[in-house]
Amino acid sequence: YFQPRMTTQNLHELLWTIFPQSQHPSLGALTRGQRQTGGNGIFSNKDNLESNYAEYALYELFKQIFQGRFYEVPLGKFEQMTGLCLTSHEGGMKIDLPPLRQFLNRLLALRIDMQNIIFERFELLLSQQIEAAIAAGVYEMGVETLRAERFTVLSQEAVYTHAQTGSVTNYLKVERTQKNHIRTADEMLEFASMYQGKLMVNTKSGHAAVLIPTHSIYDADGGVVPRVLLVRPQKETRIPVKDLESSTWKAVCVDTFVAGWSKEVDTLPKFTTDYLHLVTGILLPIWKILPQQNSRVFRLQTSDGQKILGRVVNASDIQTVREQLGLKNQLLSPAELVKLVLNERYTQQLPGGVTLRRSFIAGEPRIELVNAISLAERLLAAGCFTEIINWQKRLFIPVSDKASAILAAVIEILG
């Protein structure tokens, strides 16, 4: 789970070392086929100080200083120390703020303790930007090579043909089967020992986790929000310390942890199947149709040897893109909809003005049918259930292995 990293406590050494690689993230791309090979795995994403994420982090840093939310570095002191002006003639924050390189050069002229205070805040803001992008599924890494046990093309539809060259743009739906990498209880005991982790069990669900420290984030007022990382058999979750203290996660002995961990592992499937939607072939003529906020490109090879390179369509954009490409008549499969709604915050308009969406009730995710109460009797017979929340009756599909079948029945009822 780990890779070698370049580390140093000296800010001068850090900047001197990472600036060259920041400017050449595509080194090795021609020979190895991926843009992120330039650092050979030694540099992490946050080491790239030439990225858009670094620019956003710097803007947030300047905003916190200007608004007085970086208490250790008041605005006047920062401007006096660095010679950088953040204040416009009108008294507001300048639009043309100092560029990143100038900021870093001025930072290097400060006393070491002040360098560390400012750069630590900048690094945390940068980590926060990258983490948010990854969580939203829009982190830009260039051409990403996908690997799995099996890729199968379920459908391929031609959506555009170039008149002069005959080149075709295709819309592909690909089934991906991945082997689940499930950590054993023994592996996690070793992990906890190595990283001074705490053994935890959720007294409500019975699930086990290893708790270790992680980096903090900043709230809207610039205050530090300490967090911890809960490592589970198949996922990791970062939560604020105050949320942990009020949760049902409790520290336990080794035997209780092993029992809880092993019980969950035994119920987990060995493989997971999901779906990818890609646009391949000649893309320039339809580029404006594709979402502009995310341009992730994937490379994969199917089980029968077919090599595919294309733009991935995010879950939230699938239906819109399909409609704009003239594929209006096909709804996503019930199994796919369930996964997208639960895992990708996807919302789907169903026939009859009903909306399928994810809702959180008492901290637990639900699959909700909005504007469907008039059909409650028929939908209840199909396997749905209702619950009165804040004096309002709401309709849900159970989150279980029967969810796909129930949703299929719901779609049929809605016509």
GUSE-727387 format. One record per residue (C-alpha): residue in one letter; x, y negated, z. Coordinates in steps of 0.1 Angstrom, whole numbers, always signed. Layout:
REM GUSE-727387
<site resn="A" X="X" Y="Y" Z="Z"/>
...
***
This chain:
REM GUSE-727387
<site resn="Y" X="+0" Y="+0" Z="+0"/>
<site resn="F" X="+30" Y="-23" Z="+2"/>
<site resn="Q" X="+56" Y="-38" Z="-22"/>
<site resn="P" X="+90" Y="-55" Z="-17"/>
<site resn="R" X="+89" Y="-92" Z="-11"/>
<site resn="M" X="+113" Y="-121" Z="-13"/>
<site resn="T" X="+114" Y="-138" Z="+21"/>
<site resn="T" X="+133" Y="-167" Z="+36"/>
<site resn="Q" X="+128" Y="-190" Z="+65"/>
<site resn="N" X="+145" Y="-219" Z="+47"/>
<site resn="L" X="+122" Y="-241" Z="+26"/>
<site resn="H" X="+150" Y="-252" Z="+4"/>
<site resn="E" X="+159" Y="-216" Z="-5"/>
<site resn="L" X="+123" Y="-208" Z="-10"/>
<site resn="L" X="+116" Y="-236" Z="-35"/>
<site resn="W" X="+149" Y="-231" Z="-53"/>
<site resn="T" X="+142" Y="-194" Z="-58"/>
<site resn="I" X="+105" Y="-195" Z="-68"/>
<site resn="F" X="+104" Y="-225" Z="-91"/>
<site resn="P" X="+121" Y="-207" Z="-120"/>
<site resn="Q" X="+98" Y="-178" Z="-118"/>
<site resn="S" X="+68" Y="-201" Z="-114"/>
<site resn="Q" X="+75" Y="-215" Z="-148"/>
<site resn="H" X="+79" Y="-181" Z="-165"/>
<site resn="P" X="+50" Y="-159" Z="-153"/>
<site resn="S" X="+50" Y="-142" Z="-187"/>
<site resn="L" X="+85" Y="-128" Z="-185"/>
<site resn="G" X="+84" Y="-92" Z="-195"/>
<site resn="A" X="+49" Y="-94" Z="-210"/>
<site resn="L" X="+60" Y="-85" Z="-245"/>
<site resn="T" X="+79" Y="-54" Z="-234"/>
<site resn="R" X="+57" Y="-43" Z="-206"/>
<site resn="G" X="+23" Y="-56" Z="-217"/>
<site resn="Q" X="+13" Y="-77" Z="-188"/>
<site resn="R" X="+19" Y="-113" Z="-179"/>
<site resn="Q" X="+24" Y="-108" Z="-142"/>
<site resn="T" X="+56" Y="-88" Z="-146"/>
<site resn="G" X="+79" Y="-119" Z="-145"/>
<site resn="G" X="+86" Y="-115" Z="-108"/>
<site resn="N" X="+90" Y="-77" Z="-109"/>
<site resn="G" X="+67" Y="-75" Z="-79"/>
<site resn="I" X="+90" Y="-94" Z="-56"/>
<site resn="F" X="+70" Y="-126" Z="-57"/>
<site resn="S" X="+34" Y="-127" Z="-44"/>
<site resn="N" X="+6" Y="-147" Z="-60"/>
<site resn="K" X="+10" Y="-176" Z="-35"/>
<site resn="D" X="+47" Y="-180" Z="-44"/>
<site resn="N" X="+37" Y="-195" Z="-78"/>
<site resn="L" X="+38" Y="-232" Z="-70"/>
<site resn="E" X="+29" Y="-241" Z="-106"/>
<site resn="S" X="-5" Y="-225" Z="-106"/>
<site resn="N" X="-40" Y="-242" Z="-106"/>
<site resn="Y" X="-45" Y="-227" Z="-72"/>
<site resn="A" X="-14" Y="-246" Z="-59"/>
<site resn="E" X="-28" Y="-278" Z="-74"/>
<site resn="Y" X="-62" Y="-272" Z="-57"/>
<site resn="A" X="-44" Y="-265" Z="-24"/>
<site resn="L" X="-24" Y="-297" Z="-27"/>
<site resn="Y" X="-55" Y="-317" Z="-34"/>
<site resn="E" X="-72" Y="-302" Z="-3"/>
<site resn="L" X="-41" Y="-310" Z="+18"/>
<site resn="F" X="-41" Y="-346" Z="+6"/>
<site resn="K" X="-78" Y="-348" Z="+14"/>
<site resn="Q" X="-74" Y="-335" Z="+49"/>
<site resn="I" X="-46" Y="-359" Z="+56"/>
<site resn="F" X="-66" Y="-389" Z="+42"/>
<site resn="Q" X="-97" Y="-380" Z="+61"/>
<site resn="G" X="-78" Y="-375" Z="+94"/>
<site resn="R" X="-84" Y="-337" Z="+95"/>
<site resn="F" X="-47" Y="-328" Z="+96"/>
<site resn="Y" X="-42" Y="-340" Z="+132"/>
<site resn="E" X="-5" Y="-333" Z="+134"/>
<site resn="V" X="+2" Y="-355" Z="+104"/>
<site resn="P" X="-19" Y="-388" Z="+104"/>
<site resn="L" X="-23" Y="-407" Z="+71"/>
<site resn="G" X="-1" Y="-436" Z="+80"/>
<site resn="K" X="+27" Y="-414" Z="+93"/>
<site resn="F" X="+26" Y="-392" Z="+62"/>
<site resn="E" X="+28" Y="-422" Z="+38"/>
<site resn="Q" X="+56" Y="-437" Z="+58"/>
<site resn="M" X="+76" Y="-405" Z="+60"/>
<site resn="T" X="+73" Y="-394" Z="+24"/>
<site resn="G" X="+68" Y="-427" Z="+6"/>
<site resn="L" X="+38" Y="-411" Z="-11"/>
<site resn="C" X="+7" Y="-433" Z="-12"/>
<site resn="L" X="-27" Y="-416" Z="-10"/>
<site resn="T" X="-48" Y="-448" Z="-5"/>
<site resn="S" X="-62" Y="-468" Z="-34"/>
<site resn="H" X="-64" Y="-506" Z="-35"/>
<site resn="E" X="-101" Y="-504" Z="-26"/>
<site resn="G" X="-93" Y="-483" Z="+5"/>
<site resn="G" X="-105" Y="-449" Z="-8"/>
<site resn="M" X="-84" Y="-419" Z="-17"/>
<site resn="K" X="-65" Y="-424" Z="-50"/>
<site resn="I" X="-76" Y="-405" Z="-81"/>
<site resn="D" X="-41" Y="-402" Z="-95"/>
<site resn="L" X="-25" Y="-384" Z="-65"/>
<site resn="P" X="+12" Y="-376" Z="-64"/>
<site resn="P" X="+20" Y="-344" Z="-84"/>
<site resn="L" X="+31" Y="-312" Z="-68"/>
<site resn="R" X="+68" Y="-315" Z="-77"/>
<site resn="Q" X="+71" Y="-350" Z="-63"/>
<site resn="F" X="+53" Y="-339" Z="-31"/>
<site resn="L" X="+77" Y="-309" Z="-27"/>
<site resn="N" X="+108" Y="-331" Z="-33"/>
<site resn="R" X="+97" Y="-356" Z="-7"/>
<site resn="L" X="+89" Y="-328" Z="+17"/>
<site resn="L" X="+125" Y="-315" Z="+14"/>
<site resn="A" X="+137" Y="-349" Z="+26"/>
<site resn="L" X="+119" Y="-346" Z="+60"/>
<site resn="R" X="+131" Y="-331" Z="+92"/>
<site resn="I" X="+129" Y="-293" Z="+93"/>
<site resn="D" X="+102" Y="-292" Z="+120"/>
<site resn="M" X="+80" Y="-316" Z="+100"/>
<site resn="Q" X="+87" Y="-297" Z="+67"/>
<site resn="N" X="+75" Y="-265" Z="+84"/>
<site resn="I" X="+43" Y="-281" Z="+98"/>
<site resn="I" X="+32" Y="-295" Z="+64"/>
<site resn="F" X="+43" Y="-266" Z="+43"/>
<site resn="E" X="+26" Y="-241" Z="+66"/>
<site resn="R" X="-7" Y="-260" Z="+62"/>
<site resn="F" X="-1" Y="-261" Z="+24"/>
<site resn="E" X="+6" Y="-223" Z="+23"/>
<site resn="L" X="-25" Y="-215" Z="+42"/>
<site resn="L" X="-47" Y="-236" Z="+19"/>
<site resn="L" X="-31" Y="-219" Z="-11"/>
<site resn="S" X="-38" Y="-184" Z="+4"/>
<site resn="Q" X="-74" Y="-195" Z="+10"/>
<site resn="Q" X="-78" Y="-206" Z="-26"/>
<site resn="I" X="-64" Y="-173" Z="-40"/>
<site resn="E" X="-85" Y="-152" Z="-16"/>
<site resn="A" X="-117" Y="-171" Z="-26"/>
<site resn="A" X="-109" Y="-166" Z="-63"/>
<site resn="I" X="-102" Y="-129" Z="-58"/>
<site resn="A" X="-134" Y="-125" Z="-37"/>
<site resn="A" X="-154" Y="-142" Z="-64"/>
<site resn="G" X="-138" Y="-120" Z="-91"/>
<site resn="V" X="-124" Y="-149" Z="-110"/>
<site resn="Y" X="-87" Y="-147" Z="-101"/>
<site resn="E" X="-67" Y="-152" Z="-133"/>
<site resn="M" X="-39" Y="-127" Z="-138"/>
<site resn="G" X="-35" Y="-127" Z="-175"/>
<site resn="V" X="-39" Y="-93" Z="-192"/>
<site resn="E" X="-48" Y="-68" Z="-166"/>
<site resn="T" X="-43" Y="-31" Z="-172"/>
<site resn="L" X="-71" Y="-11" Z="-157"/>
<site resn="R" X="-64" Y="+24" Z="-144"/>
<site resn="A" X="-89" Y="+51" Z="-134"/>
<site resn="E" X="-95" Y="+88" Z="-135"/>
<site resn="R" X="-117" Y="+84" Z="-166"/>
<site resn="F" X="-131" Y="+57" Z="-189"/>
<site resn="T" X="-160" Y="+65" Z="-211"/>
<site resn="V" X="-176" Y="+42" Z="-237"/>
<site resn="L" X="-214" Y="+45" Z="-232"/>
<site resn="S" X="-225" Y="+20" Z="-258"/>
<site resn="Q" X="-209" Y="-1" Z="-285"/>
<site resn="E" X="-229" Y="-28" Z="-303"/>
<site resn="A" X="-217" Y="-51" Z="-331"/>
<site resn="V" X="-227" Y="-87" Z="-323"/>
<site resn="Y" X="-207" Y="-106" Z="-349"/>
<site resn="T" X="-190" Y="-100" Z="-383"/>
<site resn="H" X="-166" Y="-125" Z="-398"/>
<site resn="A" X="-178" Y="-132" Z="-433"/>
<site resn="Q" X="-143" Y="-136" Z="-449"/>
<site resn="T" X="-123" Y="-109" Z="-431"/>
<site resn="G" X="-150" Y="-84" Z="-421"/>
<site resn="S" X="-136" Y="-84" Z="-386"/>
<site resn="V" X="-162" Y="-73" Z="-360"/>
<site resn="T" X="-169" Y="-85" Z="-325"/>
<site resn="N" X="-183" Y="-57" Z="-303"/>
<site resn="Y" X="-201" Y="-56" Z="-270"/>
<site resn="L" X="-190" Y="-25" Z="-250"/>
<site resn="K" X="-204" Y="-9" Z="-219"/>
<site resn="V" X="-178" Y="+13" Z="-203"/>
<site resn="E" X="-183" Y="+38" Z="-175"/>
<site resn="R" X="-154" Y="+39" Z="-151"/>
<site resn="T" X="-148" Y="+68" Z="-127"/>
<site resn="Q" X="-122" Y="+62" Z="-100"/>
<site resn="K" X="-108" Y="+85" Z="-73"/>
<site resn="N" X="-115" Y="+70" Z="-39"/>
<site resn="H" X="-83" Y="+63" Z="-20"/>
<site resn="I" X="-95" Y="+72" Z="+15"/>
<site resn="R" X="-71" Y="+68" Z="+44"/>
<site resn="T" X="-70" Y="+96" Z="+69"/>
<site resn="A" X="-72" Y="+92" Z="+107"/>
<site resn="D" X="-35" Y="+102" Z="+111"/>
<site resn="E" X="-24" Y="+76" Z="+85"/>
<site resn="M" X="-43" Y="+49" Z="+103"/>
<site resn="L" X="-28" Y="+59" Z="+137"/>
<site resn="E" X="+6" Y="+54" Z="+122"/>
<site resn="F" X="-5" Y="+22" Z="+106"/>
<site resn="A" X="-18" Y="+9" Z="+139"/>
<site resn="S" X="+14" Y="+18" Z="+156"/>
<site resn="M" X="+35" Y="+0" Z="+129"/>
<site resn="Y" X="+15" Y="-32" Z="+129"/>
<site resn="Q" X="+4" Y="-34" Z="+166"/>
<site resn="G" X="-31" Y="-27" Z="+156"/>
<site resn="K" X="-61" Y="-21" Z="+179"/>
<site resn="L" X="-83" Y="+10" Z="+175"/>
<site resn="M" X="-119" Y="-1" Z="+172"/>
<site resn="V" X="-154" Y="+15" Z="+169"/>
<site resn="N" X="-186" Y="-2" Z="+160"/>
<site resn="T" X="-210" Y="+9" Z="+188"/>
<site resn="K" X="-240" Y="+4" Z="+165"/>
<site resn="S" X="-229" Y="+22" Z="+134"/>
<site resn="G" X="-203" Y="+45" Z="+149"/>
<site resn="H" X="-178" Y="+35" Z="+122"/>
<site resn="A" X="-141" Y="+31" Z="+131"/>
<site resn="A" X="-115" Y="+5" Z="+121"/>
<site resn="V" X="-80" Y="-7" Z="+129"/>
<site resn="L" X="-78" Y="-43" Z="+138"/>
<site resn="I" X="-47" Y="-64" Z="+130"/>
<site resn="P" X="-40" Y="-101" Z="+128"/>
<site resn="T" X="-44" Y="-120" Z="+95"/>
<site resn="H" X="-39" Y="-156" Z="+83"/>
<site resn="S" X="-63" Y="-183" Z="+95"/>
<site resn="I" X="-84" Y="-206" Z="+74"/>
<site resn="Y" X="-96" Y="-241" Z="+78"/>
<site resn="D" X="-132" Y="-252" Z="+83"/>
<site resn="A" X="-148" Y="-283" Z="+68"/>
<site resn="D" X="-134" Y="-305" Z="+95"/>
<site resn="G" X="-99" Y="-293" Z="+91"/>
<site resn="G" X="-99" Y="-272" Z="+122"/>
<site resn="V" X="-81" Y="-239" Z="+123"/>
<site resn="V" X="-103" Y="-208" Z="+122"/>
<site resn="P" X="-83" Y="-178" Z="+136"/>
<site resn="R" X="-92" Y="-145" Z="+119"/>
<site resn="V" X="-85" Y="-108" Z="+122"/>
<site resn="L" X="-85" Y="-80" Z="+96"/>
<site resn="L" X="-106" Y="-49" Z="+101"/>
<site resn="V" X="-92" Y="-20" Z="+80"/>
<site resn="R" X="-118" Y="+7" Z="+72"/>
<site resn="P" X="-115" Y="+39" Z="+53"/>
<site resn="Q" X="-123" Y="+23" Z="+20"/>
<site resn="K" X="-123" Y="-15" Z="+25"/>
<site resn="E" X="-108" Y="-44" Z="+45"/>
<site resn="T" X="-128" Y="-72" Z="+60"/>
<site resn="R" X="-115" Y="-105" Z="+74"/>
<site resn="I" X="-137" Y="-121" Z="+101"/>
<site resn="P" X="-133" Y="-150" Z="+125"/>
<site resn="V" X="-122" Y="-141" Z="+160"/>
<site resn="K" X="-153" Y="-157" Z="+175"/>
<site resn="D" X="-175" Y="-134" Z="+153"/>
<site resn="L" X="-156" Y="-104" Z="+164"/>
<site resn="E" X="-161" Y="-113" Z="+200"/>
<site resn="S" X="-199" Y="-114" Z="+196"/>
<site resn="S" X="-201" Y="-83" Z="+174"/>
<site resn="T" X="-206" Y="-46" Z="+182"/>
<site resn="W" X="-169" Y="-38" Z="+175"/>
<site resn="K" X="-152" Y="-26" Z="+207"/>
<site resn="A" X="-117" Y="-13" Z="+215"/>
<site resn="V" X="-116" Y="+25" Z="+221"/>
<site resn="C" X="-92" Y="+53" Z="+229"/>
<site resn="V" X="-74" Y="+75" Z="+203"/>
<site resn="D" X="-98" Y="+104" Z="+205"/>
<site resn="T" X="-129" Y="+82" Z="+201"/>
<site resn="F" X="-113" Y="+64" Z="+171"/>
<site resn="V" X="-103" Y="+97" Z="+154"/>
<site resn="A" X="-138" Y="+111" Z="+158"/>
<site resn="G" X="-155" Y="+80" Z="+144"/>
<site resn="W" X="-130" Y="+76" Z="+115"/>
<site resn="S" X="-131" Y="+113" Z="+105"/>
<site resn="K" X="-169" Y="+115" Z="+107"/>
<site resn="E" X="-172" Y="+86" Z="+82"/>
<site resn="V" X="-144" Y="+100" Z="+59"/>
<site resn="D" X="-162" Y="+133" Z="+57"/>
<site resn="T" X="-193" Y="+116" Z="+43"/>
<site resn="L" X="-175" Y="+95" Z="+16"/>
<site resn="P" X="-176" Y="+106" Z="-20"/>
<site resn="K" X="-143" Y="+116" Z="-36"/>
<site resn="F" X="-151" Y="+96" Z="-67"/>
<site resn="T" X="-169" Y="+63" Z="-75"/>
<site resn="T" X="-185" Y="+54" Z="-108"/>
<site resn="D" X="-192" Y="+19" Z="-119"/>
<site resn="Y" X="-195" Y="+0" Z="-152"/>
<site resn="L" X="-176" Y="-26" Z="-171"/>
<site resn="H" X="-190" Y="-49" Z="-198"/>
<site resn="L" X="-164" Y="-61" Z="-224"/>
<site resn="V" X="-164" Y="-82" Z="-255"/>
<site resn="T" X="-138" Y="-70" Z="-279"/>
<site resn="G" X="-125" Y="-77" Z="-315"/>
<site resn="I" X="-125" Y="-112" Z="-330"/>
<site resn="L" X="-135" Y="-135" Z="-302"/>
<site resn="L" X="-129" Y="-171" Z="-315"/>
<site resn="P" X="-162" Y="-175" Z="-333"/>
<site resn="I" X="-182" Y="-166" Z="-302"/>
<site resn="W" X="-158" Y="-181" Z="-276"/>
<site resn="K" X="-182" Y="-208" Z="-266"/>
<site resn="I" X="-209" Y="-182" Z="-258"/>
<site resn="L" X="-186" Y="-165" Z="-233"/>
<site resn="P" X="-184" Y="-179" Z="-197"/>
<site resn="Q" X="-157" Y="-206" Z="-196"/>
<site resn="Q" X="-150" Y="-205" Z="-159"/>
<site resn="N" X="-134" Y="-170" Z="-161"/>
<site resn="S" X="-113" Y="-156" Z="-190"/>
<site resn="R" X="-100" Y="-124" Z="-176"/>
<site resn="V" X="-87" Y="-100" Z="-202"/>
<site resn="F" X="-85" Y="-62" Z="-196"/>
<site resn="R" X="-67" Y="-34" Z="-213"/>
<site resn="L" X="-78" Y="+2" Z="-208"/>
<site resn="Q" X="-76" Y="+36" Z="-226"/>
<site resn="T" X="-106" Y="+58" Z="-227"/>
<site resn="S" X="-105" Y="+96" Z="-220"/>
<site resn="D" X="-106" Y="+103" Z="-257"/>
<site resn="G" X="-75" Y="+81" Z="-264"/>
<site resn="Q" X="-92" Y="+50" Z="-276"/>
<site resn="K" X="-73" Y="+18" Z="-266"/>
<site resn="I" X="-95" Y="-12" Z="-258"/>
<site resn="L" X="-85" Y="-49" Z="-252"/>
<site resn="G" X="-112" Y="-74" Z="-244"/>
<site resn="R" X="-128" Y="-101" Z="-223"/>
<site resn="V" X="-146" Y="-88" Z="-193"/>
<site resn="V" X="-181" Y="-102" Z="-187"/>
<site resn="N" X="-187" Y="-108" Z="-150"/>
<site resn="A" X="-217" Y="-93" Z="-133"/>
<site resn="S" X="-234" Y="-126" Z="-128"/>
<site resn="D" X="-231" Y="-134" Z="-165"/>
<site resn="I" X="-241" Y="-101" Z="-181"/>
<site resn="Q" X="-277" Y="-108" Z="-188"/>
<site resn="T" X="-271" Y="-143" Z="-200"/>
<site resn="V" X="-243" Y="-133" Z="-223"/>
<site resn="R" X="-263" Y="-104" Z="-237"/>
<site resn="E" X="-292" Y="-126" Z="-245"/>
<site resn="Q" X="-270" Y="-152" Z="-262"/>
<site resn="L" X="-254" Y="-124" Z="-283"/>
<site resn="G" X="-289" Y="-113" Z="-294"/>
<site resn="L" X="-291" Y="-83" Z="-272"/>
<site resn="K" X="-323" Y="-94" Z="-253"/>
<site resn="N" X="-342" Y="-61" Z="-254"/>
<site resn="Q" X="-320" Y="-41" Z="-231"/>
<site resn="L" X="-321" Y="-42" Z="-194"/>
<site resn="L" X="-292" Y="-29" Z="-173"/>
<site resn="S" X="-298" Y="+6" Z="-159"/>
<site resn="P" X="-313" Y="+9" Z="-124"/>
<site resn="A" X="-281" Y="+25" Z="-110"/>
<site resn="E" X="-261" Y="-4" Z="-124"/>
<site resn="L" X="-285" Y="-30" Z="-111"/>
<site resn="V" X="-284" Y="-16" Z="-76"/>
<site resn="K" X="-246" Y="-17" Z="-75"/>
<site resn="L" X="-244" Y="-52" Z="-90"/>
<site resn="V" X="-271" Y="-66" Z="-66"/>
<site resn="L" X="-254" Y="-51" Z="-35"/>
<site resn="N" X="-218" Y="-56" Z="-44"/>
<site resn="E" X="-217" Y="-86" Z="-67"/>
<site resn="R" X="-245" Y="-109" Z="-54"/>
<site resn="Y" X="-262" Y="-103" Z="-88"/>
<site resn="T" X="-297" Y="-116" Z="-93"/>
<site resn="Q" X="-320" Y="-100" Z="-120"/>
<site resn="Q" X="-353" Y="-113" Z="-134"/>
<site resn="L" X="-376" Y="-84" Z="-137"/>
<site resn="P" X="-409" Y="-83" Z="-157"/>
<site resn="G" X="-439" Y="-101" Z="-142"/>
<site resn="G" X="-419" Y="-129" Z="-127"/>
<site resn="V" X="-403" Y="-107" Z="-100"/>
<site resn="T" X="-367" Y="-113" Z="-89"/>
<site resn="L" X="-344" Y="-86" Z="-77"/>
<site resn="R" X="-317" Y="-100" Z="-53"/>
<site resn="R" X="-296" Y="-92" Z="-23"/>
<site resn="S" X="-307" Y="-106" Z="+10"/>
<site resn="F" X="-291" Y="-103" Z="+45"/>
<site resn="I" X="-314" Y="-94" Z="+73"/>
<site resn="A" X="-298" Y="-93" Z="+108"/>
<site resn="G" X="-264" Y="-92" Z="+91"/>
<site resn="E" X="-273" Y="-61" Z="+69"/>
<site resn="P" X="-276" Y="-63" Z="+31"/>
<site resn="R" X="-310" Y="-56" Z="+17"/>
<site resn="I" X="-324" Y="-52" Z="-19"/>
<site resn="E" X="-353" Y="-75" Z="-20"/>
<site resn="L" X="-381" Y="-79" Z="-45"/>
<site resn="V" X="-392" Y="-116" Z="-46"/>
<site resn="N" X="-427" Y="-126" Z="-58"/>
<site resn="A" X="-439" Y="-90" Z="-58"/>
<site resn="I" X="-462" Y="-89" Z="-27"/>
<site resn="S" X="-493" Y="-88" Z="-49"/>
<site resn="L" X="-482" Y="-54" Z="-61"/>
<site resn="A" X="-472" Y="-42" Z="-26"/>
<site resn="E" X="-496" Y="-13" Z="-24"/>
<site resn="R" X="-483" Y="+3" Z="-57"/>
<site resn="L" X="-447" Y="-5" Z="-49"/>
<site resn="L" X="-450" Y="+10" Z="-14"/>
<site resn="A" X="-462" Y="+42" Z="-30"/>
<site resn="A" X="-431" Y="+42" Z="-52"/>
<site resn="G" X="-408" Y="+41" Z="-21"/>
<site resn="C" X="-405" Y="+4" Z="-12"/>
<site resn="F" X="-412" Y="-10" Z="+22"/>
<site resn="T" X="-423" Y="-43" Z="+37"/>
<site resn="E" X="-412" Y="-62" Z="+67"/>
<site resn="I" X="-426" Y="-93" Z="+83"/>
<site resn="I" X="-398" Y="-119" Z="+89"/>
<site resn="N" X="-405" Y="-153" Z="+102"/>
<site resn="W" X="-443" Y="-147" Z="+98"/>
<site resn="Q" X="-438" Y="-138" Z="+61"/>
<site resn="K" X="-442" Y="-104" Z="+46"/>
<site resn="R" X="-413" Y="-95" Z="+24"/>
<site resn="L" X="-407" Y="-65" Z="+1"/>
<site resn="F" X="-376" Y="-44" Z="-1"/>
<site resn="I" X="-361" Y="-13" Z="-18"/>
<site resn="P" X="-343" Y="+10" Z="+7"/>
<site resn="V" X="-305" Y="+9" Z="+6"/>
<site resn="S" X="-300" Y="+46" Z="+1"/>
<site resn="D" X="-290" Y="+72" Z="-25"/>
<site resn="K" X="-327" Y="+70" Z="-37"/>
<site resn="A" X="-325" Y="+32" Z="-45"/>
<site resn="S" X="-318" Y="+37" Z="-82"/>
<site resn="A" X="-348" Y="+61" Z="-86"/>
<site resn="I" X="-371" Y="+38" Z="-67"/>
<site resn="L" X="-360" Y="+7" Z="-87"/>
<site resn="A" X="-367" Y="+27" Z="-119"/>
<site resn="A" X="-402" Y="+33" Z="-107"/>
<site resn="V" X="-406" Y="-3" Z="-98"/>
<site resn="I" X="-395" Y="-15" Z="-133"/>
<site resn="E" X="-420" Y="+9" Z="-148"/>
<site resn="I" X="-448" Y="-4" Z="-126"/>
<site resn="L" X="-439" Y="-40" Z="-135"/>
<site resn="G" X="-441" Y="-31" Z="-172"/>
***
